[in-house]
Amino acid sequence: MYHDTLDPEQIQAWLYDQADEFGPSWSRVLIKVFIKRHKQVIPLPRPRVATSSAEPELSFSQLMHYVSQTNHKNLWKEAFKKYLSGSALCDSKSNPVIGFVSCESMMREIILRTYGCPIIRVDVNTANTLPDGKSKKYEPHINILPAVCAIETKRNFLLIHQPYIAHSLEDCVTFSPALLGSSYMKPLFVIYQLIQAMRTMHDRGMVLGDITLGDILITDNLWIQIVPHLEDNVHDEPRTESQNISATLTEPETPTHLSGDAQEVTYLSGSEGCSPRGKLHQGVYNRDRTQGRRPGDHESRDRKSSRCDSDVVSCELKLLCELWLRGQLSNFDYLMALNRWAGRRYGDPTCHYVVPWVTDFTHRNGANWRDLSRSKFRLNKGDRQLDLTYDTTGTLNITQVPHHVSDVLSEITYCVYLARRTPRSVLCRYVRSKWVPAEYPSSIQRLQEWTPDECIPEFYTDPTVFQSIHEDLSDLEIPPWAVSPQDFIDKHREALESLYVSERLHHWIDLTFGYK
């Protein structure tokens, strides 16, 4: 990260503060990166010519006649393909010839048809921008997130989107379902906008792609802005029959396990779901633990671990629960999947992954177990304080439903947990404005006693969180029975996977994620 006046630590402190505005000197943008592929692809269909609004609409009888004729033609085409195409002569005149284009020119055309924005070329041996006449041919649909410009480099296409919209439809249905559930008109309005955007893309010979709820951004007035998957419009040159036979004969057998440090990770087939054989997802977080990954550093994970993480999480929740009940999925991996399903984001201080504290670290074998049927806030503050928060909510706002603690992990607690690895400027901004190292818990035992919040996965996987990057803040101390941070991590993980915790973990899951 680079700034004219701020150092990287100060920039990181600003970025952590997601709730506050950055000020006039800052501007949020969304950047999508498309990697160039040097190959031939099928060109886009011709765009549909816009019809004049003055043309009369078809009557019901005319529309039914058109549908009947179209169905009749389609039936003849299917019959011809089924019964005559095999014996028909395959000469050059009967076979259609497709003029393939390069993938780079294809992506330029897709960007122009979708956004109509200028394409700025950097380090490319051509003109700096495309002709203005071609870029003005298309106007972006009002429900497609507009792009200010596109930047083309030797390896990538970068789309710069503005305005920045913080929330998506996935956030809406996950955290505020009442926003759409209070009226039938609201979801219908969202669907109407989505259909209109799809229609415009189809008229231009393209599709929105395999979008999800997370790709549909939404504002307070239910106005949606879609981020289409442009790469789904790129189709490779089809293989000939001889190429398919050659590929089948030379295709190597699919390996069962990953190589290297993640040998115990099992490949999961998308069509078969999660395989019940072996331990799923085991070793992924062990890899991060043994290599000392910094918490929240997603870029340091290799692609194998990321792939396995997404494979386990993409399984149906019911299947994951069954595997966990049968002991074929570890407690830790099941909790990671639940965090992902609940919408929590790893490395985000506002909603980082949570796992339970299971012991007070008095003994190596975890003899003093934590009561998993009660929240950490209740164990730390007591029933009186818990009742007080419930009663106060009801008296302050009559329309708000009384509840207990709103969250199981606050931003301040997250920063205190990772104080040894967090820059000082970030700690001074969120924990204490004045830097006082003595105010931070000195040991993991003291940290567990002090906090009313739940634990984080790093204390089960990453020994580097105990090592301080600050000269005046000592390392986080481990219990006397632990030889090293790695030894503590191993024993802490064993306690989480113990029979005692496994038999009672469902109580904590109900308290944290709900039981419905």
C-alpha positions, 0 to 999 in steps of 0.5 A: 500500500502506498500513500503520499503522506501516510505510512502503511500502518496508518493506511491499514488503520483507516481500512480497518475502520469500515464503519466510518467514512474515509473523508474527502481524500479517499474514494472507494472503488471496486476493481475486478481483474480478468487474466488474459488467455492466449487462445482462440474462442467463439465470437459473440452472437450479433446483438439484437437490433432494437425495435422501434417503440412505434411498432404495434404489439402482437395480438393474442392470436398472432402471438399464439401463431408465432409460438406454434410456428416456432415450435414446429420449426424446432421439432423439425430441427431436432428430428433432422439432427436425430435421424438424418445428421448421422447419414448425411454427407459431411462436406464443407458446404453443409457444415457451418464455418465459425470464424474464431477470434482471440480471447483478448479481442473477445474480452474487449468486445464484452467490456464494450457491450456491457459497460461502453467504457473506454479501455486504457491500454498500458504496456501494450504495443497499440493505441492507448485507448480504443476509438471513441466511436466504438466505446460510445455504441453501448450504454450500460444498463441502469441495474449493472454496476457501471465501470469508470474505465477498463485498464488493459495490461500485458497480462490482465484486464482491470475493471474500475467500478464506481460507485462503491456499494457496501452491501449485497443481496446476500448480506440482506437475506443473511442479516436483515431478512425482514427487509424483504419479507415485510412485503411481497412487492419488495422481492418482486421489485428486486426480481423485476430489476434482475430480469430487466438486466438479463434482458438487456444482456441477452439482447446484446448477445451475452449473459450475466453469468453464474452470479450469486446473491453476493454479486447483486449489490443493493442500496437502502431503497432496494435498488440493485446493481449487478456485477456480472461474470463476464468470463462466462461469455467466453467459450473455448474453441470446440474440440474435434472428435479426434481431439476428444479421443486423444485427450481421453487416451492421454488423460492421467488418472485423477489423484485421490489426495493432494501432494506435499504438506496437505496430503491428507486433504481429500478431493471432493467431487462437485457431483458427488458431494462430500465423500464420507471416506476419510477425514475431510479437510484435515491438514488444511489448517495444519498447513497454516499452523506449521508454516506460521501464517499471519492471521487474516493473510489470505494471500499466503495460503496456497491454491490447494488449501483454498480449493479444499476450504471451498470444497468442504464449505460448499457441501450441504450443511445437512451432509456436513452435520451428518459427517460430524455426527459420525466422527468423519469431520473434525470439530474444528473443520465443522466450526469453520464451515458453520462460520462460513455458512453464517456469513462471517468473514475470516480476517474481518474484525467486525465478523471474524470466525469464532470458536469456543474456549474449552478450558482454562489452561490449568492442566495440560490435558484440559481437566478444568473444562468450560461449561459449553451450555453457557455463553462466555459472556455469562460465565465471565459477567454473571447472570445479573449482568446478562439480565441487565442487558436484556432489560435495558434493551426493552426499556430503551426501545419498545419496537426492538425485541429484547435480546442478550449480547448482540455479538460473540466477538467485538472488534476491540477483543479481536485486536487485543487477541492479536495485539502481538501481530497488529500494528501499534497505530491500529491498536491505538485507534481501536483499543486505547488511544494511548499506547500502554503495553502493560494494559494488554493481557500478558498470557493466554491464561489471563486473556481467557479469564479477562475476555467475555468473548469467544475464542478465535481459530488462530489460537488453535492453528497459528503459533506466530500469534504469540510472538510480538512485533513490538519491542516494548510488548512482550510475547504472549506467555503460554501455560507452564506445561507447554514447551513452545507455542507449537506445543500449546497449539497442538494440545489446545487443538487436542482439547477441542477434539476431545470426547468431552468437548465433542459430546457437549459442543452442540450446546455451544453451537446452538448458543452461537449460531442458533438451533433453527 
